[in-house]
Amino acid sequence: MPRQNKPEKPACGCNVYNVLKDLHKHGYKVVIVTNESVERFINEKPIRNTLLKKAGRIEAFCRPCDFPIQV
């Protein structure tokens, strides 16, 4: 889908969901990237728990959005 005109810069205090929806509407793909490090863990269980916790927070954030988001 080709991008339409660039969206206007949001004013301070905008709802992040509205800004993301506006970007999606203008043809942008919304991608969420995290820099969560698991290097401090040695065993598999703490790594898995940390990743599941992070995934849960991201999933909860994305739930109200009514457009595709890549995590």
N, CA, C, O and CB atoms as a CASP TS submission, in Angstrom:
PFRMAT TS
TARGET T0000
AUTHOR 0000-0000-0000
METHOD Language model
MODEL 1
PARENT N/A
ATOM      1  N   MET     1       0.853  -1.180   0.000  1.00  0.00           N
ATOM      2  CA  MET     1       0.000   0.000   0.000  1.00  0.00           C
ATOM      3  C   MET     1       0.891   1.232   0.000  1.00  0.00           C
ATOM      4  O   MET     1       1.697   1.394   0.916  1.00  0.00           O
ATOM      5  CB  MET     1      -0.966   0.004   1.225  1.00  0.00           C
ATOM      6  N   PRO     2       0.776   2.108  -0.994  1.00  0.00           N
ATOM      7  CA  PRO     2       1.615   3.297  -1.014  1.00  0.00           C
ATOM      8  C   PRO     2       1.220   4.260   0.091  1.00  0.00           C
ATOM      9  O   PRO     2       0.052   4.374   0.463  1.00  0.00           O
ATOM     10  CB  PRO     2       1.529   3.987  -2.368  1.00  0.00           C
ATOM     11  N   ARG     3       2.227   4.947   0.601  1.00  0.00           N
ATOM     12  CA  ARG     3       1.964   5.912   1.669  1.00  0.00           C
ATOM     13  C   ARG     3       1.235   7.117   1.120  1.00  0.00           C
ATOM     14  O   ARG     3       1.504   7.582   0.012  1.00  0.00           O
ATOM     15  CB  ARG     3       3.268   6.348   2.347  1.00  0.00           C
ATOM     16  N   GLN     4       0.309   7.610   1.913  1.00  0.00           N
ATOM     17  CA  GLN     4      -0.404   8.832   1.553  1.00  0.00           C
ATOM     18  C   GLN     4       0.407   9.996   2.089  1.00  0.00           C
ATOM     19  O   GLN     4       1.553   9.813   2.498  1.00  0.00           O
ATOM     20  CB  GLN     4      -1.873   8.843   2.119  1.00  0.00           C
ATOM     21  N   ASN     5      -0.154  11.164   2.095  1.00  0.00           N
ATOM     22  CA  ASN     5       0.543  12.317   2.659  1.00  0.00           C
ATOM     23  C   ASN     5       0.936  12.039   4.097  1.00  0.00           C
ATOM     24  O   ASN     5       0.236  11.328   4.818  1.00  0.00           O
ATOM     25  CB  ASN     5      -0.331  13.576   2.580  1.00  0.00           C
ATOM     26  N   LYS     6       2.067  12.607   4.510  1.00  0.00           N
ATOM     27  CA  LYS     6       2.538  12.399   5.885  1.00  0.00           C
ATOM     28  C   LYS     6       1.518  12.935   6.883  1.00  0.00           C
ATOM     29  O   LYS     6       0.922  13.989   6.658  1.00  0.00           O
ATOM     30  CB  LYS     6       3.908  13.081   6.103  1.00  0.00           C
ATOM     31  N   PRO     7       1.317  12.215   7.982  1.00  0.00           N
ATOM     32  CA  PRO     7       0.401  12.731   9.005  1.00  0.00           C
ATOM     33  C   PRO     7       1.016  13.945   9.686  1.00  0.00           C
ATOM     34  O   PRO     7       2.236  14.098   9.740  1.00  0.00           O
ATOM     35  CB  PRO     7       0.067  11.637  10.051  1.00  0.00           C
ATOM     36  N   GLU     8       0.155  14.792  10.198  1.00  0.00           N
ATOM     37  CA  GLU     8       0.644  15.961  10.920  1.00  0.00           C
ATOM     38  C   GLU     8       1.268  15.523  12.227  1.00  0.00           C
ATOM     39  O   GLU     8       0.898  14.492  12.789  1.00  0.00           O
ATOM     40  CB  GLU     8      -0.490  16.972  11.173  1.00  0.00           C
ATOM     41  N   LYS     9       2.231  16.322  12.718  1.00  0.00           N
ATOM     42  CA  LYS     9       2.851  16.009  14.001  1.00  0.00           C
ATOM     43  C   LYS     9       1.799  16.155  15.093  1.00  0.00           C
ATOM     44  O   LYS     9       1.051  17.133  15.112  1.00  0.00           O
ATOM     45  CB  LYS     9       4.080  16.935  14.280  1.00  0.00           C
ATOM     46  N   PRO    10       1.738  15.174  16.010  1.00  0.00           N
ATOM     47  CA  PRO    10       0.722  15.253  17.067  1.00  0.00           C
ATOM     48  C   PRO    10       1.045  16.345  18.079  1.00  0.00           C
ATOM     49  O   PRO    10       2.210  16.639  18.349  1.00  0.00           O
ATOM     50  CB  PRO    10       0.597  13.911  17.780  1.00  0.00           C
ATOM     51  N   ALA    11       0.005  16.931  18.627  1.00  0.00           N
ATOM     52  CA  ALA    11       0.184  17.909  19.695  1.00  0.00           C
ATOM     53  C   ALA    11       0.515  17.176  20.983  1.00  0.00           C
ATOM     54  O   ALA    11       0.217  15.990  21.125  1.00  0.00           O
ATOM     55  CB  ALA    11      -1.083  18.787  19.871  1.00  0.00           C
ATOM     56  N   CYS    12       1.117  17.866  21.896  1.00  0.00           N
ATOM     57  CA  CYS    12       1.462  17.260  23.192  1.00  0.00           C
ATOM     58  C   CYS    12       0.201  16.732  23.870  1.00  0.00           C
ATOM     59  O   CYS    12      -0.866  17.339  23.780  1.00  0.00           O
ATOM     60  CB  CYS    12       2.179  18.290  24.111  1.00  0.00           C
ATOM     61  N   GLY    13       0.336  15.603  24.544  1.00  0.00           N
ATOM     62  CA  GLY    13      -0.785  15.037  25.279  1.00  0.00           C
ATOM     63  C   GLY    13      -1.681  14.147  24.441  1.00  0.00           C
ATOM     64  O   GLY    13      -2.740  13.728  24.909  1.00  0.00           O
ATOM     65  N   CYS    14      -1.276  13.842  23.192  1.00  0.00           N
ATOM     66  CA  CYS    14      -2.099  12.965  22.345  1.00  0.00           C
ATOM     67  C   CYS    14      -2.091  11.543  22.890  1.00  0.00           C
ATOM     68  O   CYS    14      -1.124  11.093  23.504  1.00  0.00           O
ATOM     69  CB  CYS    14      -1.590  12.978  20.883  1.00  0.00           C
ATOM     70  N   ASN    15      -3.175  10.868  22.651  1.00  0.00           N
ATOM     71  CA  ASN    15      -3.282   9.469  23.018  1.00  0.00           C
ATOM     72  C   ASN    15      -2.420   8.658  22.053  1.00  0.00           C
ATOM     73  O   ASN    15      -2.568   8.786  20.837  1.00  0.00           O
ATOM     74  CB  ASN    15      -4.770   8.990  22.993  1.00  0.00           C
ATOM     75  N   VAL    16      -1.524   7.828  22.577  1.00  0.00           N
ATOM     76  CA  VAL    16      -0.597   7.071  21.742  1.00  0.00           C
ATOM     77  C   VAL    16      -1.339   6.168  20.764  1.00  0.00           C
ATOM     78  O   VAL    16      -0.865   5.965  19.647  1.00  0.00           O
ATOM     79  CB  VAL    16       0.339   6.241  22.611  1.00  0.00           C
ATOM     80  N   TYR    17      -2.477   5.626  21.148  1.00  0.00           N
ATOM     81  CA  TYR    17      -3.253   4.773  20.260  1.00  0.00           C
ATOM     82  C   TYR    17      -3.752   5.557  19.051  1.00  0.00           C
ATOM     83  O   TYR    17      -3.744   5.048  17.930  1.00  0.00           O
ATOM     84  CB  TYR    17      -4.432   4.152  21.011  1.00  0.00           C
ATOM     85  N   ASN    18      -4.189   6.805  19.281  1.00  0.00           N
ATOM     86  CA  ASN    18      -4.649   7.633  18.168  1.00  0.00           C
ATOM     87  C   ASN    18      -3.505   7.954  17.212  1.00  0.00           C
ATOM     88  O   ASN    18      -3.696   7.968  15.996  1.00  0.00           O
ATOM     89  CB  ASN    18      -5.276   8.927  18.691  1.00  0.00           C
ATOM     90  N   VAL    19      -2.335   8.208  17.748  1.00  0.00           N
ATOM     91  CA  VAL    19      -1.171   8.497  16.910  1.00  0.00           C
ATOM     92  C   VAL    19      -0.799   7.274  16.087  1.00  0.00           C
ATOM     93  O   VAL    19      -0.526   7.392  14.892  1.00  0.00           O
ATOM     94  CB  VAL    19       0.026   8.947  17.771  1.00  0.00           C
ATOM     95  N   LEU    20      -0.785   6.095  16.712  1.00  0.00           N
ATOM     96  CA  LEU    20      -0.465   4.865  15.986  1.00  0.00           C
ATOM     97  C   LEU    20      -1.512   4.580  14.904  1.00  0.00           C
ATOM     98  O   LEU    20      -1.166   4.170  13.796  1.00  0.00           O
ATOM     99  CB  LEU    20      -0.373   3.675  16.963  1.00  0.00           C
ATOM    100  N   LYS    21      -2.784   4.796  15.226  1.00  0.00           N
ATOM    101  CA  LYS    21      -3.837   4.584  14.238  1.00  0.00           C
ATOM    102  C   LYS    21      -3.669   5.528  13.058  1.00  0.00           C
ATOM    103  O   LYS    21      -3.862   5.129  11.909  1.00  0.00           O
ATOM    104  CB  LYS    21      -5.216   4.773  14.873  1.00  0.00           C
ATOM    105  N   ASP    22      -3.310   6.773  13.333  1.00  0.00           N
ATOM    106  CA  ASP    22      -3.096   7.757  12.274  1.00  0.00           C
ATOM    107  C   ASP    22      -1.926   7.334  11.381  1.00  0.00           C
ATOM    108  O   ASP    22      -2.008   7.430  10.157  1.00  0.00           O
ATOM    109  CB  ASP    22      -2.833   9.155  12.879  1.00  0.00           C
ATOM    110  N   LEU    23      -0.853   6.872  11.993  1.00  0.00           N
ATOM    111  CA  LEU    23       0.289   6.413  11.196  1.00  0.00           C
ATOM    112  C   LEU    23      -0.112   5.224  10.321  1.00  0.00           C
ATOM    113  O   LEU    23       0.242   5.173   9.143  1.00  0.00           O
ATOM    114  CB  LEU    23       1.472   6.027  12.115  1.00  0.00           C
ATOM    115  N   HIS    24      -0.844   4.274  10.890  1.00  0.00           N
ATOM    116  CA  HIS    24      -1.305   3.116  10.118  1.00  0.00           C
ATOM    117  C   HIS    24      -2.204   3.559   8.965  1.00  0.00           C
ATOM    118  O   HIS    24      -2.093   3.056   7.847  1.00  0.00           O
ATOM    119  CB  HIS    24      -2.059   2.123  11.028  1.00  0.00           C
ATOM    120  N   LYS    25      -3.086   4.499   9.250  1.00  0.00           N
ATOM    121  CA  LYS    25      -3.998   5.007   8.222  1.00  0.00           C
ATOM    122  C   LYS    25      -3.230   5.635   7.054  1.00  0.00           C
ATOM    123  O   LYS    25      -3.690   5.601   5.913  1.00  0.00           O
ATOM    124  CB  LYS    25      -4.963   6.037   8.831  1.00  0.00           C
ATOM    125  N   HIS    26      -2.071   6.201   7.344  1.00  0.00           N
ATOM    126  CA  HIS    26      -1.255   6.836   6.315  1.00  0.00           C
ATOM    127  C   HIS    26      -0.264   5.863   5.661  1.00  0.00           C
ATOM    128  O   HIS    26       0.645   6.285   4.947  1.00  0.00           O
ATOM    129  CB  HIS    26      -0.503   8.006   6.914  1.00  0.00           C
ATOM    130  N   GLY    27      -0.446   4.565   5.908  1.00  0.00           N
ATOM    131  CA  GLY    27       0.340   3.570   5.195  1.00  0.00           C
ATOM    132  C   GLY    27       1.588   3.088   5.898  1.00  0.00           C
ATOM    133  O   GLY    27       2.352   2.316   5.319  1.00  0.00           O
ATOM    134  N   TYR    28       1.820   3.518   7.127  1.00  0.00           N
ATOM    135  CA  TYR    28       2.998   3.061   7.857  1.00  0.00           C
ATOM    136  C   TYR    28       2.720   1.716   8.525  1.00  0.00           C
ATOM    137  O   TYR    28       1.601   1.454   8.966  1.00  0.00           O
ATOM    138  CB  TYR    28       3.423   4.106   8.908  1.00  0.00           C
ATOM    139  N   LYS    29       3.733   0.877   8.595  1.00  0.00           N
ATOM    140  CA  LYS    29       3.640  -0.389   9.313  1.00  0.00           C
ATOM    141  C   LYS    29       4.105  -0.126  10.746  1.00  0.00           C
ATOM    142  O   LYS    29       5.175   0.445  10.956  1.00  0.00           O
ATOM    143  CB  LYS    29       4.503  -1.523   8.617  1.00  0.00           C
ATOM    144  N   VAL    30       3.318  -0.532  11.713  1.00  0.00           N
ATOM    145  CA  VAL    30       3.655  -0.317  13.118  1.00  0.00           C
ATOM    146  C   VAL    30       4.417  -1.547  13.625  1.00  0.00           C
ATOM    147  O   VAL    30       3.902  -2.665  13.607  1.00  0.00           O
ATOM    148  CB  VAL    30       2.364  -0.053  13.979  1.00  0.00           C
ATOM    149  N   VAL    31       5.647  -1.315  14.074  1.00  0.00           N
ATOM    150  CA  VAL    31       6.509  -2.387  14.575  1.00  0.00           C
ATOM    151  C   VAL    31       6.986  -1.994  15.962  1.00  0.00           C
ATOM    152  O   VAL    31       7.459  -0.875  16.160  1.00  0.00           O
ATOM    153  CB  VAL    31       7.723  -2.651  13.614  1.00  0.00           C
ATOM    154  N   ILE    32       6.867  -2.897  16.921  1.00  0.00           N
ATOM    155  CA  ILE    32       7.339  -2.647  18.285  1.00  0.00           C
ATOM    156  C   ILE    32       8.588  -3.484  18.503  1.00  0.00           C
ATOM    157  O   ILE    32       8.583  -4.702  18.323  1.00  0.00           O
ATOM    158  CB  ILE    32       6.234  -2.985  19.353  1.00  0.00           C
ATOM    159  N   VAL    33       9.661  -2.801  18.897  1.00  0.00           N
ATOM    160  CA  VAL    33      10.947  -3.453  19.139  1.00  0.00           C
ATOM    161  C   VAL    33      11.330  -3.208  20.590  1.00  0.00           C
ATOM    162  O   VAL    33      11.145  -2.107  21.109  1.00  0.00           O
ATOM    163  CB  VAL    33      12.057  -2.921  18.162  1.00  0.00           C
ATOM    164  N   THR    34      11.855  -4.218  21.236  1.00  0.00           N
ATOM    165  CA  THR    34      12.300  -4.071  22.615  1.00  0.00           C
ATOM    166  C   THR    34      13.780  -4.415  22.710  1.00  0.00           C
ATOM    167  O   THR    34      14.290  -5.221  21.932  1.00  0.00           O
ATOM    168  CB  THR    34      11.467  -4.965  23.563  1.00  0.00           C
ATOM    169  N   ASN    35      14.449  -3.812  23.649  1.00  0.00           N
ATOM    170  CA  ASN    35      15.866  -4.126  23.858  1.00  0.00           C
ATOM    171  C   ASN    35      16.060  -4.868  25.187  1.00  0.00           C
ATOM    172  O   ASN    35      17.109  -4.761  25.823  1.00  0.00           O
ATOM    173  CB  ASN    35      16.718  -2.829  23.835  1.00  0.00           C
ATOM    174  N   GLU    36      15.048  -5.610  25.586  1.00  0.00           N
ATOM    175  CA  GLU    36      15.117  -6.384  26.827  1.00  0.00           C
ATOM    176  C   GLU    36      16.274  -7.371  26.748  1.00  0.00           C
ATOM    177  O   GLU    36      16.341  -8.191  25.832  1.00  0.00           O
ATOM    178  CB  GLU    36      13.781  -7.130  27.093  1.00  0.00           C
ATOM    179  N   SER    37      17.156  -7.287  27.684  1.00  0.00           N
ATOM    180  CA  SER    37      18.319  -8.176  27.711  1.00  0.00           C
ATOM    181  C   SER    37      18.064  -9.345  28.654  1.00  0.00           C
ATOM    182  O   SER    37      17.524  -9.172  29.747  1.00  0.00           O
ATOM    183  CB  SER    37      19.588  -7.405  28.139  1.00  0.00           C
ATOM    184  N   VAL    38      18.460 -10.538  28.217  1.00  0.00           N
ATOM    185  CA  VAL    38      18.339 -11.720  29.061  1.00  0.00           C
ATOM    186  C   VAL    38      19.725 -12.287  29.381  1.00  0.00           C
ATOM    187  O   VAL    38      19.842 -13.394  29.908  1.00  0.00           O
ATOM    188  CB  VAL    38      17.462 -12.788  28.373  1.00  0.00           C
ATOM    189  N   GLU    39      20.759 -11.532  29.063  1.00  0.00           N
ATOM    190  CA  GLU    39      22.133 -11.997  29.288  1.00  0.00           C
ATOM    191  C   GLU    39      22.448 -12.212  30.760  1.00  0.00           C
ATOM    192  O   GLU    39      23.336 -12.991  31.105  1.00  0.00           O
ATOM    193  CB  GLU    39      23.115 -11.007  28.706  1.00  0.00           C
ATOM    194  N   ARG    40      21.715 -11.517  31.627  1.00  0.00           N
ATOM    195  CA  ARG    40      22.009 -11.620  33.059  1.00  0.00           C
ATOM    196  C   ARG    40      21.527 -12.943  33.656  1.00  0.00           C
ATOM    197  O   ARG    40      21.885 -13.287  34.783  1.00  0.00           O
ATOM    198  CB  ARG    40      21.367 -10.459  33.806  1.00  0.00           C
ATOM    199  N   PHE    41      20.712 -13.686  32.894  1.00  0.00           N
ATOM    200  CA  PHE    41      20.190 -14.955  33.373  1.00  0.00           C
ATOM    201  C   PHE    41      21.034 -16.117  32.865  1.00  0.00           C
ATOM    202  O   PHE    41      21.534 -16.093  31.741  1.00  0.00           O
ATOM    203  CB  PHE    41      18.739 -15.129  32.943  1.00  0.00           C
ATOM    204  N   ILE    42      21.182 -17.121  33.698  1.00  0.00           N
ATOM    205  CA  ILE    42      21.975 -18.290  33.330  1.00  0.00           C
ATOM    206  C   ILE    42      21.063 -19.461  32.975  1.00  0.00           C
ATOM    207  O   ILE    42      21.316 -20.187  32.014  1.00  0.00           O
ATOM    208  CB  ILE    42      22.927 -18.681  34.474  1.00  0.00           C
ATOM    209  N   ASN    43      20.017 -19.634  33.748  1.00  0.00           N
ATOM    210  CA  ASN    43      19.117 -20.782  33.562  1.00  0.00           C
ATOM    211  C   ASN    43      17.975 -20.451  32.600  1.00  0.00           C
ATOM    212  O   ASN    43      17.619 -19.289  32.405  1.00  0.00           O
ATOM    213  CB  ASN    43      18.543 -21.233  34.914  1.00  0.00           C
ATOM    214  N   GLU    44      17.418 -21.494  32.010  1.00  0.00           N
ATOM    215  CA  GLU    44      16.351 -21.335  31.021  1.00  0.00           C
ATOM    216  C   GLU    44      15.070 -20.779  31.631  1.00  0.00           C
ATOM    217  O   GLU    44      14.398 -19.963  31.000  1.00  0.00           O
ATOM    218  CB  GLU    44      16.061 -22.663  30.355  1.00  0.00           C
ATOM    219  N   LYS    45      14.718 -21.200  32.840  1.00  0.00           N
ATOM    220  CA  LYS    45      13.449 -20.797  33.445  1.00  0.00           C
ATOM    221  C   LYS    45      13.350 -19.273  33.648  1.00  0.00           C
ATOM    222  O   LYS    45      12.332 -18.689  33.278  1.00  0.00           O
ATOM    223  CB  LYS    45      13.272 -21.508  34.783  1.00  0.00           C
ATOM    224  N   PRO    46      14.370 -18.607  34.221  1.00  0.00           N
ATOM    225  CA  PRO    46      14.268 -17.149  34.362  1.00  0.00           C
ATOM    226  C   PRO    46      14.195 -16.419  33.012  1.00  0.00           C
ATOM    227  O   PRO    46      13.525 -15.394  32.897  1.00  0.00           O
ATOM    228  CB  PRO    46      15.456 -16.629  35.154  1.00  0.00           C
ATOM    229  N   ILE    47      14.878 -16.944  32.004  1.00  0.00           N
ATOM    230  CA  ILE    47      14.821 -16.333  30.670  1.00  0.00           C
ATOM    231  C   ILE    47      13.405 -16.442  30.129  1.00  0.00           C
ATOM    232  O   ILE    47      12.840 -15.460  29.647  1.00  0.00           O
ATOM    233  CB  ILE    47      15.831 -17.011  29.697  1.00  0.00           C
ATOM    234  N   ARG    48      12.833 -17.633  30.210  1.00  0.00           N
ATOM    235  CA  ARG    48      11.473 -17.850  29.720  1.00  0.00           C
ATOM    236  C   ARG    48      10.483 -16.957  30.457  1.00  0.00           C
ATOM    237  O   ARG    48       9.622 -16.341  29.828  1.00  0.00           O
ATOM    238  CB  ARG    48      11.072 -19.324  29.876  1.00  0.00           C
ATOM    239  N   ASN    49      10.594 -16.877  31.780  1.00  0.00           N
ATOM    240  CA  ASN    49       9.678 -16.042  32.565  1.00  0.00           C
ATOM    241  C   ASN    49       9.782 -14.571  32.175  1.00  0.00           C
ATOM    242  O   ASN    49       8.768 -13.881  32.072  1.00  0.00           O
ATOM    243  CB  ASN    49       9.965 -16.202  34.059  1.00  0.00           C
ATOM    244  N   THR    50      10.996 -14.094  31.960  1.00  0.00           N
ATOM    245  CA  THR    50      11.198 -12.698  31.577  1.00  0.00           C
ATOM    246  C   THR    50      10.593 -12.419  30.208  1.00  0.00           C
ATOM    247  O   THR    50       9.926 -11.402  30.014  1.00  0.00           O
ATOM    248  CB  THR    50      12.690 -12.353  31.574  1.00  0.00           C
ATOM    249  N   LEU    51      10.827 -13.321  29.259  1.00  0.00           N
ATOM    250  CA  LEU    51      10.282 -13.129  27.918  1.00  0.00           C
ATOM    251  C   LEU    51       8.760 -13.201  27.909  1.00  0.00           C
ATOM    252  O   LEU    51       8.110 -12.429  27.203  1.00  0.00           O
ATOM    253  CB  LEU    51      10.853 -14.167  26.969  1.00  0.00           C
ATOM    254  N   LEU    52       8.186 -14.114  28.680  1.00  0.00           N
ATOM    255  CA  LEU    52       6.730 -14.215  28.755  1.00  0.00           C
ATOM    256  C   LEU    52       6.121 -12.961  29.387  1.00  0.00           C
ATOM    257  O   LEU    52       5.072 -12.484  28.954  1.00  0.00           O
ATOM    258  CB  LEU    52       6.324 -15.459  29.557  1.00  0.00           C
ATOM    259  N   LYS    53       6.784 -12.440  30.403  1.00  0.00           N
ATOM    260  CA  LYS    53       6.306 -11.229  31.064  1.00  0.00           C
ATOM    261  C   LYS    53       6.328 -10.049  30.085  1.00  0.00           C
ATOM    262  O   LYS    53       5.366  -9.287  29.994  1.00  0.00           O
ATOM    263  CB  LYS    53       7.168 -10.914  32.314  1.00  0.00           C
ATOM    264  N   LYS    54       7.439  -9.913  29.357  1.00  0.00           N
ATOM    265  CA  LYS    54       7.564  -8.831  28.377  1.00  0.00           C
ATOM    266  C   LYS    54       6.521  -8.994  27.275  1.00  0.00           C
ATOM    267  O   LYS    54       5.874  -8.023  26.884  1.00  0.00           O
ATOM    268  CB  LYS    54       8.986  -8.803  27.771  1.00  0.00           C
ATOM    269  N   ALA    55       6.356 -10.217  26.774  1.00  0.00           N
ATOM    270  CA  ALA    55       5.377 -10.472  25.716  1.00  0.00           C
ATOM    271  C   ALA    55       3.969 -10.145  26.199  1.00  0.00           C
ATOM    272  O   ALA    55       3.159  -9.614  25.440  1.00  0.00           O
ATOM    273  CB  ALA    55       5.452 -11.936  25.250  1.00  0.00           C
ATOM    274  N   GLY    56       3.679 -10.458  27.447  1.00  0.00           N
ATOM    275  CA  GLY    56       2.369 -10.146  28.016  1.00  0.00           C
ATOM    276  C   GLY    56       2.105  -8.656  28.086  1.00  0.00           C
ATOM    277  O   GLY    56       0.997  -8.203  27.798  1.00  0.00           O
ATOM    278  N   ARG    57       3.125  -7.885  28.469  1.00  0.00           N
ATOM    279  CA  ARG    57       2.961  -6.428  28.539  1.00  0.00           C
ATOM    280  C   ARG    57       2.739  -5.844  27.145  1.00  0.00           C
ATOM    281  O   ARG    57       1.898  -4.965  26.962  1.00  0.00           O
ATOM    282  CB  ARG    57       4.195  -5.774  29.199  1.00  0.00           C
ATOM    283  N   ILE    58       3.495  -6.335  26.167  1.00  0.00           N
ATOM    284  CA  ILE    58       3.344  -5.829  24.803  1.00  0.00           C
ATOM    285  C   ILE    58       1.973  -6.219  24.248  1.00  0.00           C
ATOM    286  O   ILE    58       1.306  -5.409  23.605  1.00  0.00           O
ATOM    287  CB  ILE    58       4.474  -6.372  23.890  1.00  0.00           C
ATOM    288  N   GLU    59       1.561  -7.453  24.498  1.00  0.00           N
ATOM    289  CA  GLU    59       0.247  -7.914  24.038  1.00  0.00           C
ATOM    290  C   GLU    59      -0.867  -7.070  24.654  1.00  0.00           C
ATOM    291  O   GLU    59      -1.816  -6.698  23.963  1.00  0.00           O
ATOM    292  CB  GLU    59       0.043  -9.403  24.391  1.00  0.00           C
ATOM    293  N   ALA    60      -0.760  -6.770  25.927  1.00  0.00           N
ATOM    294  CA  ALA    60      -1.770  -5.947  26.603  1.00  0.00           C
ATOM    295  C   ALA    60      -1.803  -4.534  26.008  1.00  0.00           C
ATOM    296  O   ALA    60      -2.872  -3.938  25.871  1.00  0.00           O
ATOM    297  CB  ALA    60      -1.484  -5.881  28.123  1.00  0.00           C
ATOM    298  N   PHE    61      -0.634  -4.008  25.659  1.00  0.00           N
ATOM    299  CA  PHE    61      -0.571  -2.684  25.043  1.00  0.00           C
ATOM    300  C   PHE    61      -1.243  -2.694  23.671  1.00  0.00           C
ATOM    301  O   PHE    61      -1.952  -1.750  23.321  1.00  0.00           O
ATOM    302  CB  PHE    61       0.890  -2.218  24.918  1.00  0.00           C
ATOM    303  N   CYS    62      -1.025  -3.751  22.895  1.00  0.00           N
ATOM    304  CA  CYS    62      -1.526  -3.830  21.526  1.00  0.00           C
ATOM    305  C   CYS    62      -3.007  -4.172  21.449  1.00  0.00           C
ATOM    306  O   CYS    62      -3.649  -3.894  20.436  1.00  0.00           O
ATOM    307  CB  CYS    62      -0.742  -4.850  20.758  1.00  0.00           C
ATOM    308  N   ARG    63      -3.552  -4.758  22.482  1.00  0.00           N
ATOM    309  CA  ARG    63      -4.933  -5.255  22.456  1.00  0.00           C
ATOM    310  C   ARG    63      -5.946  -4.196  22.011  1.00  0.00           C
ATOM    311  O   ARG    63      -6.817  -4.517  21.202  1.00  0.00           O
ATOM    312  CB  ARG    63      -5.315  -5.767  23.828  1.00  0.00           C
ATOM    313  N   PRO    64      -5.879  -2.961  22.492  1.00  0.00           N
ATOM    314  CA  PRO    64      -6.886  -1.965  22.092  1.00  0.00           C
ATOM    315  C   PRO    64      -6.761  -1.498  20.636  1.00  0.00           C
ATOM    316  O   PRO    64      -7.688  -0.887  20.106  1.00  0.00           O
ATOM    317  CB  PRO    64      -6.790  -0.766  22.999  1.00  0.00           C
ATOM    318  N   CYS    65      -5.653  -1.773  20.001  1.00  0.00           N
ATOM    319  CA  CYS    65      -5.445  -1.326  18.626  1.00  0.00           C
ATOM    320  C   CYS    65      -6.263  -2.178  17.671  1.00  0.00           C
ATOM    321  O   CYS    65      -6.349  -3.396  17.829  1.00  0.00           O
ATOM    322  CB  CYS    65      -3.954  -1.383  18.252  1.00  0.00           C
ATOM    323  N   ASP    66      -6.855  -1.539  16.690  1.00  0.00           N
ATOM    324  CA  ASP    66      -7.665  -2.286  15.724  1.00  0.00           C
ATOM    325  C   ASP    66      -6.991  -2.321  14.348  1.00  0.00           C
ATOM    326  O   ASP    66      -7.644  -2.178  13.314  1.00  0.00           O
ATOM    327  CB  ASP    66      -9.068  -1.663  15.610  1.00  0.00           C
ATOM    328  N   PHE    67      -5.673  -2.514  14.364  1.00  0.00           N
ATOM    329  CA  PHE    67      -4.897  -2.648  13.146  1.00  0.00           C
ATOM    330  C   PHE    67      -3.706  -3.550  13.431  1.00  0.00           C
ATOM    331  O   PHE    67      -3.363  -3.744  14.597  1.00  0.00           O
ATOM    332  CB  PHE    67      -4.437  -1.263  12.615  1.00  0.00           C
ATOM    333  N   PRO    68      -3.064  -4.108  12.411  1.00  0.00           N
ATOM    334  CA  PRO    68      -1.966  -5.046  12.639  1.00  0.00           C
ATOM    335  C   PRO    68      -0.718  -4.372  13.202  1.00  0.00           C
ATOM    336  O   PRO    68      -0.341  -3.280  12.779  1.00  0.00           O
ATOM    337  CB  PRO    68      -1.619  -5.748  11.350  1.00  0.00           C
ATOM    338  N   ILE    69      -0.093  -5.035  14.150  1.00  0.00           N
ATOM    339  CA  ILE    69       1.153  -4.572  14.752  1.00  0.00           C
ATOM    340  C   ILE    69       2.118  -5.738  14.761  1.00  0.00           C
ATOM    341  O   ILE    69       1.751  -6.853  15.132  1.00  0.00           O
ATOM    342  CB  ILE    69       0.927  -4.010  16.194  1.00  0.00           C
ATOM    343  N   GLN    70       3.344  -5.486  14.356  1.00  0.00           N
ATOM    344  CA  GLN    70       4.372  -6.529  14.379  1.00  0.00           C
ATOM    345  C   GLN    70       5.229  -6.317  15.602  1.00  0.00           C
ATOM    346  O   GLN    70       5.702  -5.210  15.860  1.00  0.00           O
ATOM    347  CB  GLN    70       5.238  -6.513  13.082  1.00  0.00           C
ATOM    348  N   VAL    71       5.433  -7.408  16.375  1.00  0.00           N
ATOM    349  CA  VAL    71       6.260  -7.345  17.586  1.00  0.00           C
ATOM    350  C   VAL    71       7.465  -8.227  17.370  1.00  0.00           C
ATOM    351  O   VAL    71       8.315  -8.340  18.254  1.00  0.00           O
ATOM    352  CB  VAL    71       5.464  -7.788  18.861  1.00  0.00           C
TER
END
